[in-house]
Amino acid sequence: QSALTQPASVSGSPGQSITISCTGTSSDVGTYNYVSWYQQHPGKAPKIMIYDVSDRPSGVSNRFSGSKSGNTASLTISGLQAEDEADYYCSSYTSSSTLFVFGTGTKVTVL
Amino acid sequence: QVQLQESGPGLVKPSQTLSLTCTVSGGSITSDSYYWSWIWQPAGKGLEWIGRIYASGSTTYNPSLHSRVSISVDTSKNQFSLRLSSLTAADTAIYYCARDLGRAHFDYWGQGTLVTVSS
């Protein structure tokens, strides 16, 4: 089971919106609405930002939103802030024996 | 507030077996709503799921590590543990424990523990 494909880096200016893509296959993203997104600041543990494609845990800013189309899931960050600069990983349930697969990770830079 | 804390050696020798423990506080490991997972992150790289355990002791492992990994639970101590055998330098990573809701949804994570495999 290969990792889900994410762009290596995405950047934007404060206040702008950015979108991070996460491309899988019909064995994972394309079939199951079990896609999560994690934010990881340097030296810190990942923090869940989105689960089940588009649901936000309590306490997560509504500037973060998730969606899915076909085999590709997306995370959109609106009103970009300096504190959003971090690495972001998607994850999906998969029908393969791996059970869960993570994305390759995207470094978000706030210009 | 649920908290998870990894513990174990920071340095292990090649060919040896790594043992890590995750202590759960603020909630019971026997809750039937959750699994308990181990996830690792090699230096400068992405996340990879290692495996998980249910309070009953039922386990599921990533096939890429299946032959070398074992996860166990001690409900009396509210802990679960990871054993990874036949270590090589490629196993050098940060190891995280996490609460697993079963849908690629890991809602609580430990702070992570760096394990270096070196002689």
Boltz contact constraints between the chains, C-beta under 6 A:
constraints:
  - contact:
      token1: [A, 34]
      token2: [B, 103]
      max_distance: 6.0
  - contact:
      token1: [A, 34]
      token2: [B, 104]
      max_distance: 6.0
  - contact:
      token1: [A, 36]
      token2: [B, 104]
      max_distance: 6.0
  - contact:
      token1: [A, 36]
      token2: [B, 105]
      max_distance: 6.0
  - contact:
      token1: [A, 45]
      token2: [B, 96]
      max_distance: 6.0
  - contact:
      token1: [A, 45]
      token2: [B, 109]
      max_distance: 6.0
  - contact:
      token1: [A, 45]
      token2: [B, 111]
      max_distance: 6.0
  - contact:
      token1: [A, 45]
      token2: [B, 112]
      max_distance: 6.0
  - contact:
      token1: [A, 46]
      token2: [B, 109]
      max_distance: 6.0
  - contact:
      token1: [A, 48]
      token2: [B, 107]
      max_distance: 6.0
  - contact:
      token1: [A, 51]
      token2: [B, 105]
      max_distance: 6.0
  - contact:
      token1: [A, 89]
      token2: [B, 47]
      max_distance: 6.0
  - contact:
      token1: [A, 91]
      token2: [B, 104]
      max_distance: 6.0
  - contact:
      token1: [A, 92]
      token2: [B, 104]
      max_distance: 6.0
  - contact:
      token1: [A, 93]
      token2: [B, 103]
      max_distance: 6.0
  - contact:
      token1: [A, 93]
      token2: [B, 104]
      max_distance: 6.0
  - contact:
      token1: [A, 97]
      token2: [B, 63]
      max_distance: 6.0
  - contact:
      token1: [A, 98]
      token2: [B, 62]
      max_distance: 6.0
  - contact:
      token1: [A, 99]
      token2: [B, 60]
      max_distance: 6.0
  - contact:
      token1: [A, 100]
      token2: [B, 49]
      max_distance: 6.0
  - contact:
      token1: [A, 100]
      token2: [B, 104]
      max_distance: 6.0
  - contact:
      token1: [A, 102]
      token2: [B, 46]
      max_distance: 6.0
  - contact:
      token1: [A, 102]
      token2: [B, 47]
      max_distance: 6.0
  - contact:
      token1: [A, 104]
      token2: [B, 46]
      max_distance: 6.0
  - contact:
      token1: [A, 105]
      token2: [B, 46]
      max_distance: 6.0
